[in-house]
Amino acid sequence: MSFKTLQQAQEYLYSFSDEKNTSSQGGKNFSFGRTQHLANQLGNPQNNIKVIHIAGTSGKGSTTRILAHLLHAHGLKVGASISPHLVDFRERFQINNTLLSVGTLCSYIEEIKPILEKMRTSPAGSPTYFEVTVMLAYYIFWKEKVDYAVMETGMGGRLDTTNAATSPSKVAVFTRIGLDHTEFLGNTLEKIATEKAAIIHTRNIVISIKQSHKGDGVIDTQAKKQQSLVRLVIPNETFSHVATFKGGNTFHFQYEAVHFDTIQLSMEGAFQVENSSVALVTLIELSKRDRFTLQESAIRLTLQTMTSPGRFETFIFKGKTIILDGAHNPQKMSAFIESLKTIYPNKRFDFLLGFKKGKDYATMLQSIIPLASTIYITSFINQQQTHMIHPEPMATIANKIKQMGKNIPVYSYDDPLQAFTQARKNKSSILVITGSLYLISELYQTIRGTLSL
């Protein structure tokens, strides 16, 4: 069977459902051997290209997007893989911040299909959806001869399929590490950092935002073990935040001999200053190693004009102000809420919430409730993502809000679109939609109409 439509291609990849196999990103019975076998069968594309591997708890997706845009602005051919995708499955296989044509994607899937079919019954085991999509991204970027492949990890690092990339040419980048996916990665920052630091391989360039003391120590230890040096991105030293406002941020940046005053950043949310600074240090280190010239005008224009879909995006929808943010763990939610308070001081909001099952929604609600006038709770189906995604029961969330919420009105709707329709009726208040990228994905096309990468 040849694939003619995106839906046909997706349905084939969904046949490698994670529910039929051990988790592709960790678990009690997980072995990395399946990923290695698939990589070998494909010719190890991940080690035939220059990979920039981005791990962390918060900021991975935005940093991936920012770096991909900065590299392309310097005339380089760039592959970028984002997961989960927001609107279109092809976000996982971007070339120069553009979606592949359906025909091109389908042809690549058909190329690797015989290998995938053999693996269904091989001793290594059938690959999962995540394993297939990650290795497909590596394969496409290799075939497309990209200069760089910017790869966002899944939940972890050590056992993440993206960690098949082990070449000395790889750059390992760490955004801020916090508590999330504790059932897989461990219940302390040190354990989680250990899982994530395992993306560092021999003689990699390593770039990290300054973490907690234990986090820095774990990354340093792994880097020394792998004969690598860590370049730190230090708040108030590498970058200093000047202002956060409606429409963006301004900040100063200083790294070694590179100094940029008053960079205009179009992305809202103070946390994007940190993500942009991590991306800038990575760009500078690559320019030194690979001998391309930094272009200040290209850097400034890129940061002044780009967006990060689903991360503190503001829209006017039929007269209603709507803010979308895919914050889905306490660290991300705290950063989002702090920026919300800075941009809209002394203001309360209506919130439309949904959480993926297993997330620490109670701690996230502690950040949300002081700013909430009304809360709408919904579920999500996400047929366009993997079938492993299950929402936290609405009744569980509602009960927690009632325990914490001091008589805040709470309404529940099974259908996200119905919840959105009800929540936007009050035109005088701002509606904030948050709690899960999967929820944002359900509503994004309705609110925005199109995806701008």
C-alpha positions in Angstrom: 0.0 0.0 0.0 1.3 3.4 -0.9 0.3 6.5 1.1 -1.6 9.2 -0.7 -2.8 11.4 2.2 -1.4 12.6 5.5 -4.2 10.7 7.3 -3.2 7.4 5.7 0.4 8.0 6.7 -0.6 8.9 10.2 -2.8 5.8 10.6 0.1 3.6 9.5 2.4 5.1 12.1 -0.4 4.9 14.8 -0.3 1.1 14.2 2.9 1.2 16.2 0.8 2.2 19.2 2.7 2.7 22.4 -0.1 0.9 24.2 1.0 -2.3 22.4 4.5 -2.0 23.6 6.7 -0.8 26.4 7.0 2.9 26.8 9.5 4.4 24.3 10.9 6.8 26.8 11.4 4.7 29.9 9.6 2.2 32.1 10.2 -0.9 34.2 10.9 -3.3 31.3 12.4 -0.9 28.8 15.5 -1.7 26.8 17.2 0.8 24.5 18.1 -2.1 22.2 15.0 -1.7 20.1 15.9 1.9 19.3 19.5 0.9 18.5 18.3 -1.9 16.2 16.0 0.4 14.3 18.8 3.0 14.0 21.2 0.3 12.7 18.6 -0.9 10.1 18.2 2.7 8.8 21.9 3.2 8.5 22.4 5.2 11.7 21.2 8.5 10.1 21.4 10.3 13.5 25.2 9.9 13.5 25.7 11.1 9.9 24.4 14.6 10.6 25.2 17.4 13.1 22.7 17.0 15.9 21.8 19.7 18.4 20.1 17.7 21.2 17.9 19.7 23.6 16.8 18.3 26.9 15.3 19.8 30.1 12.0 20.1 31.9 10.9 23.6 30.7 11.7 25.5 27.5 12.8 22.6 25.3 10.2 23.3 22.5 10.7 27.0 22.4 14.5 26.7 22.5 14.3 24.2 19.7 12.2 26.6 17.6 14.4 29.7 18.4 17.6 27.9 17.5 16.2 26.5 14.3 15.2 30.0 13.2 18.5 31.6 14.2 20.5 29.0 12.3 18.3 29.3 9.2 18.7 33.1 9.4 22.4 32.5 8.9 21.8 30.7 5.5 22.0 27.2 6.9 19.7 24.3 6.1 18.0 23.2 9.3 15.9 20.2 10.4 13.8 20.6 13.5 11.7 18.0 15.4 9.1 19.2 17.9 7.0 16.8 20.0 4.2 16.8 20.7 3.1 18.5 17.5 0.5 21.3 18.0 -1.6 21.2 14.9 0.0 19.3 12.1 1.9 15.9 12.4 4.6 17.3 10.1 5.8 19.7 12.8 7.9 16.7 13.8 9.9 16.9 10.5 10.4 20.6 9.7 13.0 21.7 7.2 13.9 25.4 7.4 10.9 26.0 9.7 8.6 24.8 7.0 6.4 21.6 6.9 7.3 18.9 4.4 4.9 18.4 1.6 2.5 15.5 2.2 4.0 13.7 -0.8 7.6 14.0 0.4 6.7 12.8 3.9 4.7 9.8 2.5 7.6 8.8 0.2 10.0 8.8 3.2 7.6 6.6 5.2 7.3 4.2 2.3 11.1 4.0 2.1 11.5 2.8 5.7 8.3 0.8 5.8 9.9 -2.6 4.9 12.3 -2.1 7.9 9.4 -1.3 10.2 7.4 -4.3 9.0 10.3 -6.7 9.6 10.7 -5.3 13.1 7.1 -6.1 14.0 8.2 -9.7 14.4 11.9 -9.3 15.1 13.6 -10.4 18.3 14.3 -6.8 19.0 10.5 -6.1 19.2 8.1 -3.9 17.4 9.1 -0.2 17.6 6.7 2.3 19.3 5.1 5.3 17.7 7.6 7.6 19.4 10.6 5.5 18.3 9.3 5.4 14.7 8.7 9.2 14.5 12.0 10.2 16.0 14.0 7.8 13.8 12.0 8.9 10.8 13.0 12.5 11.6 16.6 11.6 11.7 16.3 9.6 8.5 14.6 12.5 6.7 17.1 15.1 7.9 20.0 12.8 6.7 18.4 12.3 3.3 17.7 16.0 3.0 21.3 16.8 3.8 20.6 19.4 6.5 23.5 21.3 8.0 22.0 20.8 11.5 19.2 18.8 13.1 17.7 20.4 16.2 16.0 17.6 18.2 13.8 18.1 21.2 13.9 15.2 23.6 10.8 13.5 24.9 10.4 13.2 28.6 13.9 12.2 29.6 17.3 11.7 28.0 19.1 8.5 28.8 16.4 6.2 27.4 14.8 8.7 25.0 14.9 7.6 21.4 16.5 10.9 20.4 19.5 9.7 22.4 20.5 7.4 19.6 22.6 10.3 18.4 26.1 9.7 19.9 28.5 11.4 17.5 31.2 13.7 18.8 29.8 16.4 16.6 26.6 16.5 18.7 25.8 19.5 20.9 24.0 18.7 24.1 21.8 21.6 25.3 20.0 21.8 28.7 17.1 24.1 29.5 15.9 24.4 33.0 15.4 21.1 34.9 12.6 20.6 37.4 10.3 17.9 38.7 8.1 16.3 36.0 7.6 12.7 34.8 8.7 11.6 38.3 7.2 8.1 37.8 9.7 7.5 35.1 12.7 9.7 35.9 12.8 9.8 39.7 11.4 11.9 42.4 14.4 14.3 43.0 16.1 16.9 40.9 19.3 15.0 41.1 17.7 11.8 39.7 16.0 13.7 36.9 19.1 15.6 36.0 21.0 12.3 35.9 18.5 10.9 33.3 18.7 14.1 31.2 22.5 14.5 31.5 23.0 11.1 29.8 22.5 12.8 26.4 26.1 13.9 26.8 28.4 11.7 24.8 32.1 11.7 24.0 33.6 15.2 23.3 30.2 16.8 22.8 29.8 20.6 23.2 27.6 21.0 26.3 25.5 24.1 26.9 23.3 24.6 30.0 21.3 27.2 31.7 22.7 27.4 35.3 20.7 24.8 37.2 20.3 24.2 40.9 23.5 23.2 42.6 22.8 19.5 42.3 21.7 19.8 38.7 24.9 21.6 37.8 26.9 19.0 39.6 25.3 16.1 37.7 25.8 17.8 34.3 29.4 18.6 35.1 30.1 15.0 36.3 28.7 13.5 33.1 30.5 16.1 30.9 33.9 15.3 32.6 33.2 11.6 32.2 32.7 12.1 28.4 35.6 14.5 28.0 33.4 17.5 27.5 33.3 21.0 28.8 30.1 22.8 30.0 29.3 26.3 28.8 26.9 27.9 31.3 24.2 30.4 30.5 23.9 32.5 33.7 21.0 34.8 34.5 22.0 38.4 35.2 25.4 37.7 33.7 24.9 36.1 30.3 21.6 37.9 30.0 19.8 40.6 31.9 16.1 41.0 31.5 15.1 44.7 30.9 11.3 44.5 30.5 8.3 42.3 29.9 5.3 43.8 28.3 2.3 43.1 26.0 3.9 42.0 22.8 7.3 40.8 24.1 10.4 41.5 26.1 13.7 43.3 25.9 17.0 42.1 27.3 20.7 42.6 27.1 23.0 39.7 26.2 26.7 39.1 26.8 28.7 36.0 26.1 32.5 36.1 25.7 33.2 38.7 23.1 29.6 38.9 21.8 27.5 41.7 23.3 24.1 42.8 22.2 22.3 45.6 23.9 18.5 45.9 24.1 17.4 42.9 22.0 13.7 43.1 21.1 12.0 39.8 21.6 8.5 39.3 20.1 7.6 36.4 22.2 5.7 37.2 25.4 6.6 35.6 28.7 9.8 36.5 30.6 10.9 32.8 30.4 11.5 33.3 26.7 14.4 35.6 27.5 16.1 32.6 29.1 15.2 30.3 26.2 16.5 32.8 23.7 19.8 33.2 25.6 20.4 29.5 25.7 19.8 29.4 21.9 22.1 32.3 21.3 25.0 30.7 23.3 24.5 27.5 21.3 24.6 29.6 18.0 27.8 31.3 19.1 29.5 28.0 20.0 28.5 26.5 16.7 29.8 29.5 14.8 33.1 29.1 16.5 33.4 25.4 15.9 32.0 25.3 12.3 33.4 28.7 11.2 30.4 30.7 10.1 30.1 34.4 10.8 27.5 35.7 13.3 25.2 38.2 11.8 23.8 40.6 14.4 21.2 42.0 12.1 19.8 38.5 11.3 19.8 37.6 15.0 17.9 40.8 16.0 15.4 40.4 13.1 14.7 36.8 13.9 14.1 37.4 17.6 12.0 40.5 16.9 9.7 38.6 14.5 9.4 34.9 15.4 6.7 33.2 17.5 6.6 30.0 19.5 3.1 28.6 18.9 1.2 27.6 22.0 3.6 29.4 24.4 2.1 32.6 25.8 0.3 33.5 22.6 -2.4 36.3 22.7 -5.3 36.5 20.3 -8.5 38.5 19.8 -11.2 36.0 18.9 -14.5 37.5 18.0 -13.9 40.4 20.4 -12.6 38.2 23.2 -8.9 38.4 24.4 -7.5 34.9 24.7 -4.1 33.8 26.0 -2.8 30.3 25.2 0.0 28.6 27.0 0.9 24.9 27.1 2.3 25.0 30.6 2.0 21.4 31.9 4.1 21.1 35.0 4.6 23.3 38.1 7.8 24.9 36.9 6.3 26.0 33.6 3.0 27.1 35.2 4.8 29.2 37.8 6.9 31.0 35.1 3.8 31.5 33.0 1.7 32.9 35.8 4.5 35.2 36.9 4.7 36.7 33.4 0.9 37.0 33.3 1.0 39.0 36.6 3.7 41.2 35.2 1.9 42.0 32.0 -1.5 42.3 33.6 -1.0 43.6 37.1 -3.8 43.3 39.6 -6.0 41.5 37.1 -8.1 38.3 37.4 -8.8 36.0 34.6 -11.2 33.2 33.4 -9.3 30.0 33.0 -10.0 27.0 30.7 -8.0 24.0 32.0 -7.2 20.5 31.2 -4.4 18.3 32.4 -2.8 15.1 31.2 -3.2 12.3 33.7 -0.3 11.9 36.1 0.7 15.6 36.1 1.0 17.5 39.3 -2.1 19.5 38.6 -2.6 20.3 42.3 0.6 22.4 42.5 -0.3 24.0 39.2 -3.7 25.0 40.6 -1.9 26.7 43.5 -0.4 29.1 41.0 -3.7 29.5 39.0 -6.3 30.0 41.7 -5.2 33.3 43.1 -5.7 34.9 39.6 -8.9 33.1 38.7 -12.4 34.6 38.6 -14.0 31.6 36.9 -12.6 28.2 36.0 -13.8 26.0 33.1 -12.5 22.4 33.1 -12.5 20.1 30.1 -11.1 16.9 28.7 -9.3 16.2 25.4 -9.2 13.3 23.0 -6.2 14.0 20.8 -6.7 11.6 18.0 -3.9 13.4 16.2 -1.3 12.5 18.8 -0.4 9.1 20.2 -3.0 7.0 21.8 -1.2 6.9 25.1 -2.6 10.4 26.0 -5.2 10.3 28.7 -6.7 13.4 30.5 -7.0 13.8 34.3 -10.7 13.2 35.2 -12.6 16.5 35.3 -14.4 15.6 38.6 -11.0 15.0 40.2 -9.8 18.5 39.1 -13.1 20.1 40.1 -13.0 18.6 43.6 -9.4 19.8 44.1 -10.4 23.4 43.0 -13.3 23.4 45.5 -10.9 22.4 48.3 -8.5 25.2 47.3 -10.6 27.7 45.5 -12.6 29.8 48.0 -15.9 29.6 46.1 -14.5 30.2 42.6 -17.2 29.2 40.1 -16.3 26.0 38.4 -17.9 24.5 35.2 -17.0 21.3 33.5 -17.6 20.3 29.8 -16.5 17.0 28.2 -16.0 18.6 24.8 -13.1 21.2 24.6 -15.0 23.2 21.9 -18.1 23.4 24.0 -16.0 24.5 27.0 -14.4 27.1 24.8 -17.7 28.4 23.5 -19.0 28.8 27.0 -15.8 30.3 28.4 -15.6 33.0 25.8 -19.1 34.4 26.3 -17.9 37.0 28.9 -16.3 39.5 26.6 -15.1 41.7 29.4 -12.6 39.3 30.9 -9.5 37.7 29.5 -9.7 33.9 28.9 -6.5 31.9 29.7 -6.3 28.4 28.2 -3.5 26.3 29.8 -2.6 23.1 31.6 -1.6 20.9 28.6 -0.2 21.2 25.1 -2.7 18.5 24.1 -5.6 20.8 25.2 -4.1 23.7 23.3 -3.8 21.4 20.3 -7.5 20.6 20.4 -8.4 24.3 20.2 -5.6 25.9 18.3 -7.0 25.8 14.8 -10.4 27.1 16.0 -8.7 30.1 17.6 -5.9 30.9 15.2 -7.0 29.2 12.0 -3.5 28.4 10.8 -0.1 27.5 12.2 2.8 29.8 11.7 6.1 28.1 12.3 
